[in-house]
């Protein structure tokens, strides 16, 4: 069981960046909830926790301590940028980091940027390093994402619920890829009924598929000549 710790940036008495009618703590809450729902629906072999289920106030060290005490395998801190810039960037600690940490940054950066670019021309501000407490104090691979700017034209994306969902799901896919989580088996809609209808399994052999019916008839004739029953569907 891999352990995933999601950190919703800010919260409680600390709203984070505020502009354009948006609060960073609300956006980070939504993105992480979308990420957790997506993992739950699509993958197995993991446990996940968030630093705050609701709107609690937490220090940076408390967030790192929680991840360390639990023995998390991965830590992802979600933030929204401010300062009137534009685009997406990710951070790892600017001290000594493991190759695993760099790998986590690479996979998350790629997944999230690609998801964002479904919605518009998003600037790639790059994979960066900084002395952030949650990155410095966590003992497992840890990445912090800065998901566009709350106080620029980027806000139009952050006001779009579908965008936040896509960004959350991309965080989840990145973590799943990094950890190599198995995908949940999703039965195709017709399978369960077929299995109920008969206890006996039927194995069918298909020998050809054709755009032109004449070609199918030709093959059916050939099979019949050789003594095989042939049916055109
Ligand atoms: Zn922040």
Boltz pocket constraint, residues with backbone or C-beta under 6 A from the ligand:
constraints:
  - pocket:
      binder: B
      contacts: [[A, 9], [A, 10], [A, 16], [A, 17], [A, 24], [A, 78], [A, 79], [A, 80]]
      max_distance: 6.0
